[in-house]
Amino acid sequence: MIKKSIPRPAGFDWFSGPAALITALVVAVPLSGCGGDAAKPAAAVDAGSVDAPTAKADVVQASCVGIASASRELFSQYDDQCEFLKDCPSSGKCYCGDGCSATKTPCAAALCTGVDSDCWCGDECASGTGKVQCPEYVCKDLAISGCEKQAGCKYIGQEMADKCKCNTMPETAPPCYCGTACTADKLACIPAKCVGKNPSKCIIVPGSKHTTPYCALCGLLGGNPKCFFVISP
C-alpha cells in the first residue's frame, strides 16, 4: 500500500534535489522508499581485459540511496517511468572491440570511435613496442610463431552520463506525442489522448500535473533503470 506524502510546508521545495526529497519523504513514509534497507550490491563488473588485465572488478552500486526491500516489488510497477536511463550502461564502464563476449556490456558506437581494442599474442611481442598483449586465456590455445594481432576487447572505465545519477522526477508528467509521423524517440500517448488529432502528423500533448501515483526518484540498480520512490498525489 502506498501512503500519501505529507503536505508541503510553506516555502519548502520538495524538488530541490534527491537528498531533500529523500529526507522529507522518508520521515513521512517510513520504509516506503530510499532510506530503508540498504540495497544489496549487484554482481561485480568484469573489468577484464586487454588494457588492464589486472584491474580489480568494480562493485555496481545503486545510483540512489538504499531502497526498502519490502517496497521493491511495489515500486517495480513504476520502473517503466525510468526507461530514459536504459542506455546508461553503454555510456561508460563498458567495452569496445570485436573480441568481446556476449557477457560484456557494449559501449555506444560513438564512445568506441578511435579506440584501438586489438591485442597481440606470441613470444615475440616484446614490451615497449606499443603492442598490447592479450590476456592468457586469449592466447593459450593459439599456435603462434612470432607476434600476431587478435581481435580484443577494451574496457572503457569512464563515468556514465550525468543523467545516470539519481534523478528527482518532476510533479508533471512528460509530454507525449500523437501521430504516425513521430520518430521512435518520441513518447507515444495513450490512444485516448490522441482522439480528434490528425493521425498523419506528429502532435505534442503537453504533460499535466500527476493525479495518480508516480515515480518520484529514478536511478540505476545493477545497471537497470529502477524506481526508488513513489508519491501518491
N, C-alpha and C positions, 0 to 999 in steps of 0.2 A: 504494500500500500504506500502510495506517495503522499507524504504530508505537505500541506501548504506552507509556503515560505512566510516568514514574518513580514508585517508591513514595513515599508521603508521609512526610517526616521527622516525628519525634515533635514535637507542639506546633505543627506548621505547618498553617495554614488555607489550603487551595487556593482557597477561595471567599470570601476577604475582599474581593474586588473585581477588576475586569478587569485592572488593572495587575499585581496579584500573579499572576493566572492566566497572563497573557502571559509575564511574566518567567520563571516556573517552567517552563512548557511549552516555550517556545522554546529554553531551554537543553537540555531533554531531547530535543526532537524538532525538529531544525533544518529550516527551510523547509517545515514542515507546518502552519503557521498564522500568526497575527499575528506580525509581526516579520520576515517575509521581504521579498520585493519590495514596494515601496510601491504601494498601489492607485492606479491612474490616475484622475484626476478624471473624473467623468461629464460629460455635456454641460451647459453653463451653463444656469441657470434664467433664464427670460424674466421679468425683473422688471417688464415692460411696464406701463404703464397710466395710468389716469385720475389717480390721486392723486400719482404720482411718475413722470411720463413721462421724466425724465432720469436716473432711478435706474440705477445700473450693475447688471449681472447678477451674481448670486451664484453662485459655483462650488460645486457639490454635492460634498462630501467624504464618504468612508465614515465611519460613526459609530464604527467600531472601527479601531484602528491597522492599517496595511497588511496585506494578505493575500498569502501566497505565490502567485504566479501559477501555478506548477506544480501547486498543490493546488486551484485554483479549481474545476475540473471534478469532482474527487473530493468536495469539500465540498458541491457543489451538490445532491447527493442528499439532504442533510440540511436543505435550505432550508425544507422544509415544517414543521420544528420551530420555525421563527421566524415563522410566519404571524400570530402575535399582534401583529406590527408592521405589518400590511398597511394599517391605517387611519392610520398616522403622517403620510403626506403631506397628508391633509386636516385635520390638527390645527394646521398652521402653515405659512408660506411657500406660500400657496395663494391662490385667487382667489374673489371673490364677485361675482355680478351676471349678469343675463340676457344681457349683451352679450359674455360670454366665449366664445372659440372653443373647439373641442374639444381643442385642444392645451394648454389651461390646466388645471392641477390644481384641481378644485373644492374649496372648504373644506367642512367639515361644516356642516350646516344651522344648528346652534347657534352656530357661530362667525360666521355671516353675519347673525344676528338683529340688527336695528337698524343694519346697515351701509348707508349710502347710497352705492350704486355708480353712480348715474346721473351723466352728464356732459352738457355743453352745447356746441352748435355755433352759430356765427353771429358776424358782425362786431360785433353789439351786446352781446355777452357781456363786459361790462366787468369788469376785475379788481376785487376788493374787494367784489363783490356776493354772494360765497359760492357762486357757480355755477362749479363746476369745469369747465374747458374740456377737451373731448375731445382725444385725440391727433389730429394732422393726418390720419392715414390713415382715421379715422372720418368726418371732416367733408368731405374733399376732393371727394367725388362727390355731395354733397348740395346741392340748390338751396334755400338757406335765406335768408329775409328776416327779419332780427331776431336772435333768440336762442332756439333750440329745444332741448328736452331729448331726450337719446338714452339708450338702454339701454347702460350702461357696464360696466366690468369692473375691480373694485378689488383690488389686491394686498394681502394680509394678510401682513406680514413678521414675525410673531411667531415665537418659537422653538417647535419642535414639542413635543408632550407629553413629560414626563420619561421615560416608558418607551421613547422612541425613541432613547435614547442606547445606548451599548454595554452589553449585558446579559450578566452572568455567569450561566449556567444551572445549576440545582441538579443534584446527582447522582441525584435521584429524579425519575422520570417524572411528568408532571402527572396528576391524576385524570381518569378518563374516565367516560362515562355510558351506561347501557343503558336502552332502552325508548322507545316511541313518544310518551310524554308529555314528553319532553325538548325544551326550546326550542333554537332554532338556535345559540345561543351556547354550548351545552354540547358539549364534545368527545366525539364518539361513540367507543365502544370497538370494537375488532375483534370480530367475531361470537363468537370462541372465548371471550372473557371474559364474554359475556352468557348462555352456556348455563345453564339452570336458573333464570334470573331472570324475574320477572314482566314480560312484554313490554309490558303496558299502563301501566306506571308509569315513573318516571324514577329509576333507581337509580345511585348513585355507586359507582364502583370506585376505591378509593384507589390512588395511584401507588406503585410499588415501586422500589427502587434499580435503576438501569440495569445490565443484564448484557451488553448489546451496545453497540457504538459509538454515541455520541450527540453532538449538537452542544453544545459547552460555552460558546460565545460567539456570541450573536445580535446583529445590528445591521443597518444600512441601507447599501446601496450604490446610489447613484443613485436613492434613494427606494424601492428594492425590498428586502424582507426577505432577508437572506443569513446563512448560517452561516459564521463566520470561524475556527472551530477545532473539531476533533473529538477526543474522547477515547475510547480503547478500554479499557474496564474490565479 
